[in-house]
């Protein structure tokens, strides 16, 4: 599950909990309004997140790259193989990190 999906799950739980709370006779309108505003803010954030589909893969690659650089600070680059399925052809992705302000 990526971060956007995790946020959606939180929003869904908050909405379900608020719906259950609102059914109570002693439910506070002020609390309901406050929670609805919070949920609306989270939905707005959710709608504006540009999340990576393979975020966990890139996080692991980043962590590994940093570890490699600790061992060899003169490392000029590295190769990364990301398998999406057992069979199929490979594409090449060349990224000049230095040229992209990283």
N, C-alpha and C positions, 0 to 999 in steps of 0.2 A: 504494500500500500504506500503510495507516495504522500507527500505532505498535504497536497490538495485533497486527496481522498480522506486523509485523517481529519482534516478540518471539516469536511462534509459530514463525517461521522459524528463529530462533536456537535455540529449544528443540529443534526437530526436528533441526537439525544437530548439536547437542550429544548428543542421544540416539543418532543414527546413528554419530557418532564413538565414543561410549562403547561402543556395541554392537560395533563393529569392534575396539576396543581389548580388550574383554573376551574376544574369541575367541583372543587371543594366549596361548600357553602361559605366558609370563613376566608376564602381567598382574597388577598389584598389587591385591589385594582392598581395601586401605586407600584407594587412589586411586579405585577403582570406587565404594566407599561414599561418599567425599567428593563425587565428581561426581554421584552419585544424589541426595545431599542438596541440592546446588546446583540440579540440575534440578527437584527437588520444590519448592524455594523459588521458582524462576522460574515454574513452573506455577501455584503459589498466587498469585503476583503477576498472572500472565496472567488467571486466573479472576476476579480482583477489579478489573481495569481496566475502567472505564467510558469507553471511547474514543468520540470523536466520529466518526460516519460520514464527515463532510466536513471532517475536521481540517485538511487541507492548504488547503482553501478558506478556513477561518476564520483560519488562520495568515497567509495572504496578506492577508486583509481587515484583520487586526490590524496588520500591518506597514504597510500602505498608510494606515490611519487614523492611526497614529503619525507617519508622514511628513507627512500633511496637517496635523496639529496643530502640527508644527514650523513649517510655512509660515504657518499662520494659527491662533494660539493661541485666538482667539475663536470658532472653529468650534463651532457649537451641535449639529451632527449631520451625518449624511451618508446618502445613499441607496446601497444595494447591490443590484445585480441579479445573481442567481445562476441561470444557465440550467442546468437538469438534462437537457433534451432540446430538440431543434430546434423542435418544435411542442407546443402545450399552453397552458393558461391559467396565469396567475400568481396566487400567493397573496401576501398582505401579512404581513410580520413586523415588528412594532413593538416595539423594546426600549428601555426607559428605563434606560440604563447608570447614570446618576446615582442613580436610585432602587433599584438593585440592588447598591449598595456598590462600584461600580467607579470 
